[in-house]
C-alpha cells in the first residue's frame, strides 16, 4: 500500500489497506490505527478530503488509547493536512487555526519519541501553511529548519519536498527567478526518487512558474511531463489538474481547439473528484476556453489544423455547459439551489430553465422536487378569505 501510494496509484493503495484492515483482529488496536491513519493520508493526497476527515474522526479513539508517540504524531499531522486543505475550499478560517494546533501536537509527539525525520516533515507542512496565509517570512523560517534537519539525515526525498514548498513560497511572493531555481531542483530530485505523486506536483509547480516567467516552451514541456507521469501512475486527477494548468497559464500560446480538447480530457479525468476546488477550477477554465473559442476566427485558422474539421462552437459550448451542470448537481447531491450557487448563478430558476430547455437528460440527476408545506397561518387566512 505504501509503495502504491508513493507512486500515485491511490486506488491500489486503498485496496491493499482495506485488505490489511480486514485481516486485523479487534485486539490489534495500534496496528489498526496505523493502517487507518495511512488510509487517511492516501485520501489527502488523492484530494478526497471529506473521506480523509471521516477516517481521521473514526480512528481518533484508537489513537487516544495508544501509548505510541509516533502513531499519535502521525494522526495529528494527517489531521492538520486535512484541515489545511479543507480551509480554503470551505471558506473556514477556523480550520487553519485548528491545523496549527494539530501540527503543534504532532511535533510534540514526534519530539517525545525522538523521531527527527517525522518532526522535520511537520516543519514542511507548517511552511506550506504559512505560505498559504501569505506569511512568507514565517514560511521560510520553518523551511530553513526542515532543510537543516534533512541535510543532517541525508534525506534527499524530503529535501526535495522542502525545495518544492520553497518554490511555491517564492511564487506566492512573486520572486519567480528564485522560485524556478528551487522548482528545478525539486523536479530533479523527484525524478531520481520514484515518488511519482510528488513528481507530478513538482512538475506542475515548475510549469506554472516558468509560464509566468515567459518561458512558454519550458512550461509546456514541464506540464506535459506532469500529465504523462500522473497518467502512468494512475493518478488521473493529477493529470487533470496539470491539463487545467495549461489552460490557465498558457491560454495565449495554445490554439482554441486544443484548449477545448485539454478541457474535455481534464473534465473526464476529474469527473469522480471529491475535491471542491476541482469544481471551481473547472468552472473558471470553461470560461477561459469558451472565451478563446468565441474570439477565434475559424476562417483565419491555418488549414493544416485538422482539429477544426466539423467544429461547432455551439456544440462545444453546450458540451462544456452540460459537463459543468452535471458536476454541480452531483456535488450538491442533486439540489438545484446549491448547484446554481456552485455555478455562480444568482437565481436557481435560471438553472431550472436551462435544464428544462437545453439539458433535459440531466433532469434525472436532480433530486425530486419537494412540495413546500403551507404554513398554518396561511391556511387559516385562506379559509377565512373563502368564508368571506
Secondary structure, DSSP 8 states (H G I E B T S, - for coil): -HHHHHHT-HHHHHHHHHHHHHH--TT-HHHHHHHHHHHHHHHHHTT-HHHHHHHHHHHHHHHHH---HHHHHHHHHHHHHHHHHHHHHHT-HHHHHHHHHHHHHHHHHHHHHT-HHHHHHHHHHHHHHHHHTT-HHHHHHHHHHHHHHHHHHT-HHHHHHHHHHHHHHHHHHT-HHHHHHHHHHHHHHHHHHT-HHHHHHHHHHHHHHHHHTT-HHHHHHHHHHHHHHHHHHT-HHHHHHHHHHHHHHSGGGS-HHHHHHHHHHHHHHTTT---HHHHHHHHHHHHHHHHHHHH--GGGS-TT-GGGTT--HHHHHHHHHHHHHHHHHHHTTT-HHHHHHHTT-S-HHHHHHHHHHT-GGGGGGS---------HHHHHHHHHHHH-
